[in-house]
């Protein structure tokens, strides 16, 4: 009788072990959402970011899903609400995200970010003062290099007044300029370089702002520190091969470095940009 009971108990133990193993194997990987500031149309953001996130998933053993907002104001709402786990955002969005949710910057590119103001190549405009009283296109009020820096510079340094008009993306702003709807458009070198050659050839850079630390990839504090380190190390390691270098270049982070809020983004709090910021709607 004792031998029979031992066999029954042994069978039950291995049965439980088997089902526990199967259940563990079928448990999905932990998943994290990634939101990217919509400087470009959604198809282009998916094209550039999907390979990076797939590589991160393979390297870290975690899942990363791309969740895109339809426009920059909606993106800002998500950041202020703390919805995404990871966010690639402009420098002033990082300030907003730190204040609202304590988003932690992990990585940024080494090259400073500057804003550019472009006009039509055949337009007689030769200086920023020629834009006084005219309409200027911007992707959104709080786009950092393409809007905040430029609007602050024109008002504080050039002492001119413009009428800003917002068109949701950098691409839309350049196109509104090209067809003559506005006198100039704000942007950044990276987004202008992505436009078709025919459009680039129709425009010229009128002025460029001083530089600032560029867009960070940041994590919400609910993301465990161990996961933040995994992501940081995995992306830094991408510089070690040609495919990874190309993928990083596509997301405008060809030379990634570790980011630090106090060093990189806290100084923006003292630049007087606050009065040019349009607050996102409360979620």
Secondary structure as GFF3:
##gff-version 3
##sequence-region A 1 283
A	DSSP	alpha_helix	2	26	.	.	.	ID=ss1
A	DSSP	beta_strand	31	36	.	.	.	ID=ss2
A	DSSP	alpha_helix	42	60	.	.	.	ID=ss3
A	DSSP	beta_strand	63	66	.	.	.	ID=ss4
A	DSSP	alpha_helix	72	81	.	.	.	ID=ss5
A	DSSP	beta_strand	86	89	.	.	.	ID=ss6
A	DSSP	alpha_helix	91	101	.	.	.	ID=ss7
A	DSSP	beta_strand	104	109	.	.	.	ID=ss8
A	DSSP	beta_strand	116	120	.	.	.	ID=ss9
A	DSSP	three_ten_helix	128	131	.	.	.	ID=ss10
A	DSSP	beta_strand	135	138	.	.	.	ID=ss11
A	DSSP	pi_helix	144	148	.	.	.	ID=ss12
A	DSSP	alpha_helix	149	156	.	.	.	ID=ss13
A	DSSP	beta_strand	163	166	.	.	.	ID=ss14
A	DSSP	alpha_helix	170	178	.	.	.	ID=ss15
A	DSSP	beta_strand	184	187	.	.	.	ID=ss16
A	DSSP	alpha_helix	189	193	.	.	.	ID=ss17
A	DSSP	alpha_helix	197	201	.	.	.	ID=ss18
A	DSSP	beta_strand	203	208	.	.	.	ID=ss19
A	DSSP	beta_strand	216	219	.	.	.	ID=ss20
A	DSSP	alpha_helix	225	237	.	.	.	ID=ss21
A	DSSP	three_ten_helix	238	240	.	.	.	ID=ss22
A	DSSP	alpha_helix	242	250	.	.	.	ID=ss23
A	DSSP	beta_strand	256	258	.	.	.	ID=ss24
A	DSSP	pi_helix	261	265	.	.	.	ID=ss25
A	DSSP	three_ten_helix	266	270	.	.	.	ID=ss26
A	DSSP	three_ten_helix	273	276	.	.	.	ID=ss27
###
